[in-house]
Amino acid sequence: MTPEPEYWEIGSLFHLADFEPRGAPEEVPWANGLLTGCGRDALRLVAKLARHRRWWIPSYFCQEVVRSVLDEGIELLIYPDSPLDGKLDLSKIEERPGDAVLVINYFGLRGAHDILIPQGFASEIIEDHTHAPTSVWARTSKADFCFSSLRKLYPLADGGALWSPTGHRLPAMPRLTSELKMGAFEKLTGMLLKRLYLQGHPITKQGFRPILESGEQKLMGAEISAMTPLSRATLASFPLKHWDELQRRNFSALVQQTPPHPGFRILQPSSNDNVPFSAFCVFEEKKDCARTHASLVANRVYPSRLWPMKEALLDGIPEEHARLSERSFSIPVDMRYDTADIVRVAARLVEALRA
């Protein structure tokens, strides 16, 4: 293993990342869609179209996104689904005319073949491709609407996308709001300072973390916004296919370097074509999850908890899904990291599991 850099760490919000110039322009699923300030704004635009009376949403879902849809006056109903379920059978939904169903590609682990749509299914389908926006499923989707929070996967200060694979008319492009512009500026400032920190410059975490977090909060403004010109231009320059390959490689390396351990597993993609967003680690016991998470954080690996459900906004969430975030975490495998990084992460994970 190569010597560890003094300021090495894994996870948390993006820094301003380096990447090689790409070749020819890449085709993206959202080419004919709208670029918004964040993924939440993209989903709120669908809600404002008033095409549906009710939305069915999966029981395991980010509650802040749920709140944003409720704020648009949409009636929400729960159907059971989580990363643990693998395939999703939509025939179990008691749909009515005018309904819509929100479907998630959890952590990039699913493909279109994992979604079973019964003959005569009348509800419109809205797909969340945040965790794998350039997957085969996202590129070949037949959903009514698709959206993604692009800044969750790519080194962007702001950014979401909305598109309609079936050609539904999209709303007008929202204006760029001053609040989102300020939030993106703070995020970009924090991303630059974090990059300098990781390079060993005399900057402390306290020097950039509050700025990043403040910028994140400003992106969640009450008014829907367009993406900033800087993020739009930067997004167009990203080598997305290459990054997909890196994620597959990093995910495979982490799995291969982590031997089986009782009461622990890393969820696997349903197909080699899928692009894992992260290594989603699930424990049988939440105390083992908490202990392992704490050990990783102490060793500068910062997994995400996706998503806390203690203050669920809707009734009907199965207990297993409500408690899933207490016994799981997500280790990033994105373009920021190379094989040496993943080997270090795996060593820390194995050490924590065996402790």
BELWO-V136235 format. One record per run of one state. SS is the DSSP state (a for helix, b for strand, c for the rest). FROM is the first residue (numbers start at 1). LEN is the number of residues. If there is no record, write none. Layout:
[[SS | FROM | LEN] [SS | FROM | LEN]]
This chain:
[[c | 1 | 9] [b | 10 | 2] [c | 12 | 22] [b | 34 | 3] [c | 37 | 2] [a | 39 | 10] [c | 49 | 5] [b | 54 | 5] [c | 59 | 4] [a | 63 | 8] [c | 71 | 4] [b | 75 | 5] [c | 80 | 3] [a | 83 | 3] [c | 86 | 2] [b | 88 | 2] [a | 90 | 3] [c | 93 | 6] [b | 99 | 6] [c | 105 | 1] [a | 106 | 3] [c | 109 | 3] [a | 112 | 3] [b | 115 | 2] [c | 117 | 7] [b | 124 | 5] [c | 129 | 7] [a | 136 | 5] [c | 141 | 4] [b | 145 | 4] [c | 149 | 1] [a | 150 | 3] [c | 153 | 7] [b | 160 | 4] [c | 164 | 14] [a | 178 | 21] [c | 199 | 6] [a | 205 | 14] [c | 219 | 7] [b | 226 | 1] [c | 227 | 2] [a | 229 | 9] [c | 238 | 2] [a | 240 | 17] [c | 257 | 4] [b | 261 | 1] [c | 262 | 2] [b | 264 | 3] [c | 267 | 11] [b | 278 | 6] [c | 284 | 2] [a | 286 | 13] [c | 299 | 2] [b | 301 | 2] [c | 303 | 1] [b | 304 | 1] [c | 305 | 14] [a | 319 | 4] [c | 323 | 1] [a | 324 | 4] [b | 328 | 5] [c | 333 | 6] [a | 339 | 16] [c | 355 | 1]]
